[in-house]
Amino acid sequence: MPYVLAIVPTVGVAVLFYFVIKTILEGDRRERLAQAKWEAEHDRAHEQAQKPVDTGTTATDISTDAAHSVNGSRGTDAPGTDRVGP
């Protein structure tokens, strides 16, 4: 019996340690999930705020502007010339 009584405090502390660590890890997991959910909602709201407002331009106007930007940035036009049109 004295051997059992000597081990009881050690077992009790081990069980307490197990539950404390388990609670900490579960809390951390829930916090990480909540943080990821908040960040996803925040990113979604930020993306919606960044969407351009439709000003009535047509797709051909946008593609022409994009082509000019690409040509100018790659240097396919002669230096010092700006293309005005397709």
C-alpha positions as CSV (number, residue, x, y, z in Angstrom):
1,M,0.0,0.0,0.0
2,P,2.8,2.6,0.7
3,Y,4.0,2.1,-2.9
4,V,0.6,2.9,-4.3
5,L,0.3,6.0,-2.2
6,A,3.8,7.1,-3.3
7,I,2.7,6.9,-7.0
8,V,-0.7,8.5,-6.6
9,P,0.6,12.1,-6.6
10,T,2.7,11.4,-9.7
11,V,-0.2,9.9,-11.6
12,G,-2.4,12.8,-10.5
13,V,0.0,15.4,-11.7
14,A,0.4,13.4,-15.0
15,V,-3.3,13.3,-15.6
16,L,-3.7,17.0,-14.8
17,F,-0.8,17.8,-17.1
18,Y,-2.4,15.8,-19.9
19,F,-5.7,17.7,-19.6
20,V,-4.0,21.1,-19.4
21,I,-1.9,20.4,-22.5
22,K,-4.9,18.9,-24.4
23,T,-7.0,22.0,-23.6
24,I,-4.2,24.3,-24.7
25,L,-3.8,22.5,-28.0
26,E,-7.5,22.4,-28.7
27,G,-7.8,26.1,-27.9
28,D,-5.0,26.8,-30.3
29,R,-6.6,24.7,-33.0
30,R,-9.9,26.6,-32.6
31,E,-8.1,29.9,-32.6
32,R,-6.2,29.1,-35.8
33,L,-9.5,28.0,-37.5
34,A,-11.2,31.3,-36.4
35,Q,-8.2,33.3,-37.6
36,A,-8.2,31.6,-41.0
37,K,-12.0,32.2,-41.3
38,W,-11.6,35.8,-40.4
39,E,-8.7,36.3,-42.9
40,A,-10.7,34.6,-45.7
41,E,-13.7,36.9,-45.0
42,H,-11.3,39.9,-44.8
43,D,-9.6,39.0,-48.1
44,R,-13.0,38.4,-49.8
45,A,-14.2,41.8,-48.7
46,H,-10.9,43.4,-49.8
47,E,-11.2,41.8,-53.2
48,Q,-14.8,43.1,-53.6
49,A,-13.7,46.6,-52.7
50,Q,-10.8,46.4,-55.2
51,K,-13.1,45.4,-58.2
52,P,-13.2,48.2,-60.7
53,V,-16.5,50.0,-61.2
54,D,-18.0,49.5,-64.6
55,T,-17.7,52.9,-66.4
56,G,-19.3,51.7,-69.6
57,T,-16.2,51.0,-71.5
58,T,-16.4,48.1,-74.0
59,A,-14.2,45.0,-74.1
60,T,-12.5,46.3,-77.3
61,D,-11.5,49.5,-75.5
62,I,-9.9,47.6,-72.7
63,S,-8.1,45.1,-75.0
64,T,-6.8,48.0,-77.1
65,D,-5.5,49.8,-74.0
66,A,-3.9,46.6,-72.7
67,A,-2.2,45.9,-76.1
68,H,-0.7,49.4,-76.0
69,S,0.5,48.9,-72.5
70,V,2.1,45.6,-73.4
71,N,3.7,46.8,-76.6
72,G,5.1,49.9,-74.8
73,S,6.5,47.9,-71.9
74,R,8.2,45.3,-74.1
75,G,9.7,48.0,-76.3
76,T,8.2,46.7,-79.5
77,D,7.5,50.2,-80.7
78,A,10.3,52.5,-81.7
79,P,11.6,54.6,-78.8
80,G,9.9,57.9,-78.4
81,T,6.8,56.9,-80.4
82,D,3.4,56.5,-78.9
83,R,0.9,54.4,-80.8
84,V,-2.6,56.0,-81.0
85,G,-4.8,53.3,-82.3
86,P,-4.7,49.6,-83.2
